[in-house]
Amino acid sequence: MQVQAKFDTFRKEVSSVLLERDDELDIILTALLSGENAVLVGSPGTAKSLICDTVVDWMDGSKFSVLLNKFSKPEEVFGPVNVMRLKDGIFERAIDGFLPTADVAFLDEIFKASSAVLNTTLKVLNEHVYNNGLMTVQCPLKLCVAASNEWPTEAKELGALFDRFLFRKFVEQVKAGASIRSLMF
């Protein structure tokens, strides 16, 4: 019962601040409870990043957050190359503090990421495994929330990634007059 109370309290607190975002919050919390991933898609200014960051900050454990684009490099998501190991002829990344060691992650503009990042992300999201050089790392990822300003257009290239997000929600602009007034003042 304590867990349910914790979720209820958090949901009420967030709902009182993030207006007209109850559905989005429920989707992310459901994804967390079911061990799945969620993606929010909508135009800029609809609080996608804010709600994702809020949930990520609320959760216990290690967190990872990144804004992706077509120039994103694997180092930004999986960590820099471990130079000391490279001197010994072993290619390995220093993954502490990056996606492979995170309990919860927020991947902003996920569908714009480079193919080098996306291909490796697939296995982490689906199997919770990261191949770091000669060793396989079990990823503790409990929840990954992604956001994007648009749905993916390259269905063939991004279809596998899109499938990793069981929960998907289009985030609309705030519509109620009272909510708009509240945001302005």
Secondary structure, DSSP 8 states (H G I E B T S, - for coil): -HHHHHHHHHHHHHHHHSTT-HHHHHHHHHHHHHT--EEEE--TTSSHHHHHHHHHHHS-S-EEEEE--TT--HHHHH--B-HHHHHTT---B--TTSGGG-SEEEEETGGGS-HHHHHHHHHHHHH-EEEETTEEEE----EEEEEESS--S-HHHHHHHHHT-SEEEE------HHHHHHHH-
